[in-house]
Amino acid sequence: MKAVIERLLKSSEPSIRLRTRTNILGESSASPLIRALGEEVRCSERVKILLSERDENGVFPYHPYSKWSGAH
């Protein structure tokens, strides 16, 4: 299990590192490292892509559960 956790902590995806530290290792969400990882997630390419179709008001132009193009 230790090898799996180490691999997750080395992931290039910040959300994986964040969730590993908080959900598996139980690190505090108030710690400076976790706050920095949260900011890295917020500014990540994956988040930018997921939110890229919002209009000028930040609203998606389709229902979140619509097939093939929904937000989920």
Backbone as a printed PyTorch tensor [residue, N CA C, xyz], in Angstrom:
tensor([[[  0.8230,  -1.1920,   0.0000],
         [  0.0000,   0.0000,   0.0000],
         [  0.8710,   1.2610,   0.0000]],

        [[  2.0000,   1.2130,   0.6940],
         [  2.8880,   2.3650,   0.7630],
         [  3.3750,   2.7790,  -0.6250]],

        [[  3.6690,   1.8020,  -1.4770],
         [  4.1350,   2.1010,  -2.8380],
         [  3.0490,   2.7970,  -3.6460]],

        [[  1.8080,   2.4010,  -3.4450],
         [  0.6870,   3.0260,  -4.1660],
         [  0.5380,   4.4830,  -3.7280]],

        [[  0.6060,   4.7190,  -2.4260],
         [  0.4850,   6.0830,  -1.9060],
         [  1.6240,   6.9520,  -2.4220]],

        [[  2.8330,   6.4210,  -2.4300],
         [  3.9790,   7.1810,  -2.9420],
         [  3.7860,   7.5350,  -4.4110]],

        [[  3.2430,   6.6010,  -5.1680],
         [  2.9920,   6.8630,  -6.5950],
         [  1.9270,   7.9530,  -6.7630]],

        [[  0.8810,   7.9040,  -5.9450],
         [ -0.1660,   8.9270,  -6.0130],
         [  0.3870,  10.3050,  -5.6580]],

        [[  1.2750,  10.3590,  -4.6740],
         [  1.8630,  11.6320,  -4.2660],
         [  2.8000,  12.2080,  -5.3180]],

        [[  3.2680,  11.3840,  -6.2320],
         [  4.1530,  11.8380,  -7.3090],
         [  3.3880,  12.1480,  -8.5970]],

        [[  2.0720,  12.0220,  -8.5570],
         [  1.2500,  12.2620,  -9.7460],
         [  1.4440,  13.6820, -10.2730]],

        [[  1.3870,  13.8200, -11.5830],
         [  1.4650,  15.1550, -12.1860],
         [  0.1440,  15.9160, -12.0170]],

        [[ -0.9190,  15.2030, -11.6590],
         [ -2.2380,  15.8130, -11.4850],
         [ -2.3880,  16.2930, -10.0360]],

        [[ -2.4950,  17.6200,  -9.8210],
         [ -2.5610,  18.1400,  -8.4540],
         [ -3.7690,  17.6440,  -7.6630]],

        [[ -4.8940,  17.3840,  -8.3160],
         [ -6.0730,  16.9230,  -7.5850],
         [ -5.8370,  15.5420,  -6.9700]],

        [[ -5.0510,  14.7170,  -7.6300],
         [ -4.7400,  13.3930,  -7.0880],
         [ -3.8450,  13.5380,  -5.8630]],

        [[ -2.8490,  14.4100,  -5.9530],
         [ -1.9720,  14.6350,  -4.7990],
         [ -2.7570,  15.2150,  -3.6260]],

        [[ -3.6600,  16.1570,  -3.9090],
         [ -4.4730,  16.7840,  -2.8650],
         [ -5.3490,  15.7420,  -2.1680]],

        [[ -6.0760,  14.9560,  -2.9390],
         [ -6.9850,  13.9580,  -2.3550],
         [ -6.2290,  12.8560,  -1.6230]],

        [[ -5.0560,  12.5160,  -2.0960],
         [ -4.2480,  11.5120,  -1.4030],
         [ -3.8470,  12.0430,  -0.0320]],

        [[ -3.4060,  13.2790,   0.0030],
         [ -2.9620,  13.8530,   1.2770],
         [ -4.1110,  14.0450,   2.2620]],

        [[ -5.2740,  14.4870,   1.7770],
         [ -6.3900,  14.7570,   2.6870],
         [ -7.2180,  13.5160,   2.9900]],

        [[ -7.5600,  12.7290,   1.9870],
         [ -8.4630,  11.5960,   2.1910],
         [ -7.7700,  10.3190,   2.6430]],

        [[ -6.5200,  10.1320,   2.2550],
         [ -5.8200,   8.9000,   2.6330],
         [ -4.8940,   9.1420,   3.8230]],

        [[ -4.1030,  10.2110,   3.7530],
         [ -3.1420,  10.4760,   4.8150],
         [ -3.7270,  11.3170,   5.9520]],

        [[ -4.8940,  11.8980,   5.7280],
         [ -5.5820,  12.6520,   6.7740],
         [ -4.9680,  13.9950,   7.1180]],

        [[ -4.2500,  14.5870,   6.1840],
         [ -3.6480,  15.8950,   6.4490],
         [ -4.7270,  16.9690,   6.5350]],

        [[ -4.4790,  17.9590,   7.3360],
         [ -5.4390,  19.0370,   7.5820],
         [ -5.6070,  19.9310,   6.3580]],

        [[ -6.8440,  20.2680,   6.0620],
         [ -7.1150,  21.1700,   4.9380],
         [ -6.6550,  22.5890,   5.2430]],

        [[ -6.3100,  22.8630,   6.4930],
         [ -5.8370,  24.1930,   6.8790],
         [ -4.3250,  24.3460,   6.7390]],

        [[ -3.6260,  23.2620,   6.4440],
         [ -2.1630,  23.3500,   6.3550],
         [ -1.7440,  24.1320,   5.1100]],

        [[ -0.6180,  24.8200,   5.1840],
         [ -0.1390,  25.5990,   4.0320],
         [  0.0710,  24.7410,   2.7720]],

        [[  0.5520,  23.5250,   2.9310],
         [  0.7670,  22.6460,   1.7790],
         [ -0.5460,  22.2960,   1.0960]],

        [[ -1.5590,  21.9730,   1.8780],
         [ -2.8600,  21.6110,   1.3060],
         [ -3.5070,  22.8250,   0.6530]],

        [[ -3.3740,  23.9750,   1.2530],
         [ -3.9190,  25.2010,   0.6400],
         [ -3.2200,  25.4950,  -0.6910]],

        [[ -1.9150,  25.2800,  -0.7330],
         [ -1.1650,  25.4990,  -1.9780],
         [ -1.5890,  24.4930,  -3.0450]],

        [[ -1.8060,  23.2520,  -2.6450],
         [ -2.2770,  22.2430,  -3.6050],
         [ -3.6710,  22.5980,  -4.1180]],

        [[ -4.5300,  23.0980,  -3.2430],
         [ -5.8680,  23.5220,  -3.6610],
         [ -5.8010,  24.6180,  -4.7130]],

        [[ -4.8830,  25.5440,  -4.5330],
         [ -4.7010,  26.6160,  -5.5090],
         [ -4.1570,  26.0570,  -6.8230]],

        [[ -3.2680,  25.0740,  -6.7190],
         [ -2.7280,  24.4370,  -7.9240],
         [ -3.8410,  23.7230,  -8.6980]],

        [[ -4.7550,  23.0680,  -7.9690],
         [ -5.9030,  22.4120,  -8.6120],
         [ -6.7640,  23.4620,  -9.2990]],

        [[ -7.0520,  24.5450,  -8.5980],
         [ -7.9230,  25.5950,  -9.1380],
         [ -7.3830,  26.1820, -10.4340]],

        [[ -6.0710,  26.2650, -10.5440],
         [ -5.4360,  26.8500, -11.7270],
         [ -4.9870,  25.8090, -12.7500]],

        [[ -5.3300,  24.5450, -12.5190],
         [ -4.8440,  23.4730, -13.3910],
         [ -5.5230,  23.4820, -14.7610]],

        [[ -4.8530,  22.8860, -15.7040],
         [ -5.3800,  22.7830, -17.0680],
         [ -6.6870,  22.0000, -17.0940]],

        [[ -6.7880,  20.9500, -16.2900],
         [ -8.0050,  20.1270, -16.2510],
         [ -9.2080,  20.9640, -15.8250]],

        [[ -9.0570,  21.7770, -14.8090],
         [-10.1580,  22.6220, -14.3390],
         [-10.5020,  23.6690, -15.3960]],

        [[ -9.4960,  24.2470, -16.0150],
         [ -9.7510,  25.2290, -17.0770],
         [-10.5750,  24.6090, -18.2030]],

        [[-10.2390,  23.3900, -18.5940],
         [-10.9780,  22.7110, -19.6600],
         [-12.4030,  22.4050, -19.2180]],

        [[-12.5610,  21.9060, -17.9830],
         [-13.9020,  21.5690, -17.4890],
         [-14.8150,  22.7880, -17.4220]],

        [[-14.2450,  23.9490, -17.1480],
         [-15.0560,  25.1610, -17.0010],
         [-15.0580,  26.0500, -18.2410]],

        [[-14.4250,  25.6190, -19.2920],
         [-14.2240,  26.4700, -20.4690],
         [-15.4950,  26.8380, -21.2330]],

        [[-16.5470,  26.0900, -21.0850],
         [-17.7630,  26.3780, -21.8650],
         [-18.7480,  27.2910, -21.1490]],

        [[-18.3630,  27.8330, -20.0100],
         [-19.2560,  28.7570, -19.2960],
         [-19.4160,  30.0550, -20.0710]],

        [[-20.5700,  30.6810, -19.9190],
         [-20.7780,  31.9780, -20.5720],
         [-20.1980,  33.0970, -19.7000]],

        [[-20.4330,  34.3490, -20.0840],
         [-19.8500,  35.4850, -19.3670],
         [-20.3310,  35.5930, -17.9140]],

        [[-21.4540,  34.9450, -17.5920],
         [-21.9710,  34.9460, -16.2240],
         [-21.5290,  33.7160, -15.4300]],

        [[-20.7190,  32.8650, -16.0530],
         [-20.2380,  31.6620, -15.3810],
         [-21.2040,  30.4970, -15.4310]],

        [[-22.2200,  30.5910, -16.3010],
         [-23.2520,  29.5580, -16.3960],
         [-22.9910,  28.6810, -17.6230]],

        [[-23.2030,  27.3730, -17.4580],
         [-23.0700,  26.4710, -18.6010],
         [-24.2930,  26.6070, -19.4960]],

        [[-24.1210,  26.5880, -20.8170],
         [-25.2310,  26.8140, -21.7380],
         [-26.1340,  25.5900, -21.9310]],

        [[-25.9540,  24.5550, -21.1440],
         [-26.7610,  23.3360, -21.2710],
         [-27.0380,  22.7780, -19.8860]],

        [[-28.0000,  21.8760, -19.8020],
         [-28.3390,  21.2440, -18.5290],
         [-27.1690,  20.3780, -18.0770]],

        [[-26.8080,  20.4090, -16.7860],
         [-25.6310,  19.6660, -16.3170],
         [-25.7090,  18.1590, -16.5290]],

        [[-26.9110,  17.6070, -16.6720],
         [-27.0370,  16.1660, -16.8590],
         [-27.3690,  15.7690, -18.2930]],

        [[-27.2570,  16.7010, -19.2290],
         [-27.5690,  16.3490, -20.6140],
         [-26.5430,  15.3460, -21.1530]],

        [[-27.0350,  14.3940, -21.9070],
         [-26.1760,  13.3110, -22.3990],
         [-25.0810,  13.8550, -23.3140]],

        [[-23.8810,  13.3540, -23.1180],
         [-22.6660,  13.6310, -23.8890],
         [-22.0650,  15.0040, -23.6430]],

        [[-22.8570,  15.9890, -23.2870],
         [-22.2650,  17.3200, -23.1250],
         [-22.5150,  17.9210, -21.7450]],

        [[-23.1110,  17.1690, -20.8450],
         [-23.3950,  17.6940, -19.5110],
         [-22.1460,  17.9390, -18.6960]],

        [[-22.2550,  18.7830, -17.7080],
         [-21.1170,  19.1230, -16.8510],
         [-20.6230,  17.9190, -16.0490]],

        [[-21.4970,  16.9300, -15.8520],
         [-21.0950,  15.7560, -15.0810],
         [-20.7490,  14.6360, -16.0150]]])
